[in-house]
């Protein structure tokens, strides 16, 4: 029994050493190990939490920040945090810390600029707008941010083509 506990603890520390995990995610990974016992896994997770190696709030903030830097909108960040099994309190706290409305618009503008580079300059404006809207909405940006970002980017694009 003690040998199984030690193996499970070593596996947990190895996983946490590679990257941060949420409590539910770590539990699921440990339970998938061959012959894992639920009681031992629960004990290991409790030890990791108590020792400070496992903190869902910190994990939520770090992961939300990482997703924001990758150009994800608030909706997509919220969705991905939920997939990790994080509580609504941890998610809300992380989002309020990482994402502001101005910040979301800036990220939408940045992602939109990236998308505009891949669009043909000869494409009609309406077609560009549709593709830009779809792209930004698929990234999880709010409708208001998408609309404003598309308006700004397409007007910039028109000015660049004129000059």
N, C-alpha and C positions, 0 to 999 in steps of 0.2 A: 504494500500500500504506500509506504513512504517512498519507495523507488519510483512508483507511478507518479506520485505528487512531484518529485524532483524533476522527472522527465517533462512533465507538463509545465512546470515553472520555467524550466530552461527553454522550452519551446516558446512560451509566452514572452520571455525576455528577449529571445532572438527576434521574434516578430516585432516587438516594440523597439528593438534596437535598429531595425531596418527603416521603420517609419512609425508615426503615431497612428493609433487605432482608436476607434470608439469601443466602448464596453461591449456592446452587442456584437460588433464585428469580430472582436478578439474572441469572445465566447464561441461564436459560430466556427471560427477557424480552429480553435482548440478542440471543439466537439467533433469536427470532421477527422481528426487524427484517429488512427486505428486503435481501437480499444479504449477510447477516452471515456472516463467516468464523469457523469454530470456533477456529482458532489465534489470531486477533485477539481474539476474545471471551475466550479463556483468558488471554491476555496482559493485557487490560484488568482482568479480575477479579483477577489476581495483583497488579497495580499498586494497585488499590483496597484489597485486603487488606493489602498492605505499607504503604500510606499511612495505614491505620487507619480508612478510610471504611467498611470491610466487616469486621464481627466477628460471627461466628455466635453466640458465647457471649453477648455483650452484646445482640444482637438477640433471642435466646431469652429472656433475663431480662426485657427490656422488653416483649416481646409477651406473655409469661406474666403479668406484672404487669397489663398492660392487660386481658387476658381475665379475670383474677381480679377486677378492679375492675368489670367488666361483669356479674359474678355467675356465672361459670362454675366448675364443679367441676374437681378435679384430672384426672379422666379426660378431660373435654372439652379441657382445656388441653393435656394430653399429646397427644391426637389431633390438635389443630390445629397443634401444633408439628411433629409428624411430617409433616403435610401440607406444611409449608414446607420439608421436606427437611433438617431439622436432625439432627445426630448424637444418638445416645442419651446420650452423655456431656453434651452441651450441654443436652439436655432435662432430664436428672436434676438437673444442677446448678441450672438455672433453677427447677425445681419445689421443690427443697430450700430455695432462697433465698426463694421467693415464697409457698409454701403450707405451712402447718403444719396439724395436725389441728384445733386449736382455731380457727384461722383459717377452715378449711373449714366447720366447724359454724356459725360466725358468718355466713359468706357464704350458707350454706344457709338459715339463719333469715331473713336479709334478703330473699333471693329468695322464700322461702315467704310472708313477710308481704305482699310485692307480689302474689303469686298469690292469696292469701286475699281480698284486696280485690275481686278480680274474681268470686269465688264468691258465689252467692246465700246469704243468711243462712238461708233456709228449707230449704236442701238438707240431707238427712240426713247425719249425721256420717260414716257409712261412705263415702258418695259424695264428700264433701269430702276425706277421707283418701286415697281412690284418686286423685283428681285432683291432689292435692298430691304424692303419691308419684311419679306419672307425670311431673309437671312437673319436680320436682327431679332425678329420675333422667335425664331428657332433657337437663338442664343439665350432666350429668357428675359429680354428687356421688356419693360412695360410699354403699353401702347403709346403713352404720352412721350416717352423717351424716344421711341422709334420714329414717331411722327416728326418730332423736333429735329432729331439727328438727320433724318432723310431730307427734310426741308433745307437744313444748313448745308449738308454735303452736296446736294444736287444744285443748289445755287452757287456754291463754290466751284463745282464742276463746270457749270455753264460759263462762269466768269473766266475760268482757265481756258476754255475752248475759244472764247471770244478774243482773248489777248494772245 
